């Protein structure tokens, strides 16, 4: 790809996509009023990575910096994702729209990698109250 900046041609390679690490998919991917017909006009779409920022920051109590480390992205990226997620959540609640969680730019965590621990749902499910892996003595 070639760009012209200040009358000079500059060859540029697009920045590679950085996948956001997500611990787990939501138990349910659809929320909203029980008595509403879920047409597209009554629906708000939230991505899985937006859902993950809500889970980590609002439910687990992480800071944006900690959330960014868990998701393997920059804090400013988390900030932007989180702002969009909160807007979508508010639109669904205030306007009585169905919230549909799907898609996004993410890879699922296997629960075994470095950085998996507090806030990792997959790892917590394998751990007992003692904090040791199930089966450890």
DARABEL-V893737 format. One record per pair of residues at least 24 apart in sequence whose ideal C-beta (glycine too) atoms are under 6 Angstrom apart, sorted by the first residue. I is the first residue (numbers start at 0). GAP is how many residues later the second one is. D is the distance in Angstrom with one decimal. If there is no record, write none. Layout:
BEGIN
i->(I;I)
gap->(GAP;GAP)
d->(D;D)
END
This chain:
BEGIN
i->(18;19;19;19;19;19;20;20;20;21;21;21;21;22;22;22;23;23;25;25;28;29;30;31;31;32;37;41;41;42;42;43;43;43;43;43;44;45;45;45;46;46;47;47;48;48;48;49;49;49;50;52;52;52;52;53;55;59;69)
gap->(88;29;51;53;85;86;50;51;88;26;30;84;86;86;97;98;97;98;25;75;72;70;68;66;67;63;60;55;56;55;57;44;47;48;53;55;55;42;53;55;56;57;56;58;32;55;57;31;34;35;50;25;28;29;32;31;63;59;49)
d->(4.5;4.3;4.8;5.5;5.8;4.6;5.1;4.5;5.4;5.6;4.6;4.3;5.8;4.9;5.0;4.9;4.5;5.9;5.7;5.3;4.4;5.5;4.5;3.4;5.7;5.2;4.6;5.2;5.9;4.8;5.5;5.0;5.1;4.6;4.9;5.3;5.1;4.8;5.9;5.0;5.3;3.0;4.3;5.2;5.9;4.2;4.6;5.5;5.9;3.6;5.0;5.9;4.9;4.4;5.4;5.1;5.8;4.7;5.8)
END
